[in-house]
Amino acid sequence: MGNILEVTDANFDAEIVNADTPSMVDFWAEWCGPCKKVGPVVEELAAEYKGKIKIVKMDVDNNRDTPAKYGIRNIPTLIFFKGGKVVNTVVGAQPKSSIDGELKKLL
């Protein structure tokens, strides 16, 4: 994993729900093929949006409560938050341009 923050059930509210900046959470797992395709794209976007949008990852195998709370059944799932509320959810591997478009809506 690169320089991207891994959030957990324990710190999710502090890092995401109560955050001042909009955020995107990449829900993923080590065994998930499509997640491996999205991973590098999420890393690039995290660098590009640094300071504007908080982009983090959550391993669904190590964290059960948060994925259950947000009804995650398939991964990768990207959830976009603004003001602590879900504003969009994207399921499945998406091209960078598509994810970038969703991030721009948060600004």
N, C-alpha and C positions, 0 to 999 in steps of 0.2 A: 504494500500500500504506500502511496506517495505521501504528500504533505497534507492530506485531507483528514479532517477531524472525524473520528469514529464516535458516534453518540451511542448511549446505552439507555435502557429503561430508566436507570437511576438518574441520569442527567438530562434526559430528553426535554422535560419542561423548562429547566433552567436554560438550556442551550437554544431551544427552538420556540416553544410556546411563549416564553417570557422575553424573547429576544427583541431588541429595538429594531434590528434590521430584518428585512424579508429573508426567507431561507428556502432551501430545497433540500429534501432528504432523499437519498438514494437507498432504498431498501433492497438488500442483495444477500447472496450466500455464496460460499466458496465453491459449491458443487454446481452452481447455475451457469451454464454456457453463455446465454445471452447477457448475463450480468458482466461477464468478462469482456464482452464487446463494449458495453456501456461504461465500464469502469474508467478507461483512459479518457473518454470524452468528458466524463464528470470531473476528472482531475484537471483537464485543460480549462474547463469552464470555471472551476473553483479558482484557478489562478487568474483568469480574465476578469472575474467579478469580485475579486478580493477587495474587502472594504465596502462593497456595495450590497452584495447578497451573500449570506452565509450558506455555503454548500457543504453538506456533511453526508456520511454514510452510516447505515445501521445494518449490522449482520443479523438477519432474522433467526438464525440458528441459536445465537447467544442471547437474544433478546426476544421474549415472547409477548410481553404485555403490550408494548407500543404497536407492533404490527397488528395484534388482535384488536386493539382499540380503534385503529384506522381501517379495519376490514380488509387487510391485505391478504389476498389469496394466491396471487401470482407475482413472481419477481422476474426481472427487476420492476419495481414500482417507484416512480418519482412523485413525491408529494411536495407541492409548493405552498408555503405559508406566508401570510402577511398579517401583521398584528396578532399573531398567535392563532389565526384561523386558517383552515385549509381553503385555498382559492382555486386549486386545480390538482388533478391527479392524472398521471400518464402511466399506463401499464405497458410493459414490453420494451424491447430494445428500440430506441428511437435514434434517428440521425442527429448529429450535432446541431444542424440548422434548426431542427424542430424544437429541441430542448432550449436552444438559445432564444428562440422566439417566445417561449413560455417565460423564460427568465426576464426578458425585456419588459413583459407585462407587469412584473413585480416592481419595476422602478418608478 
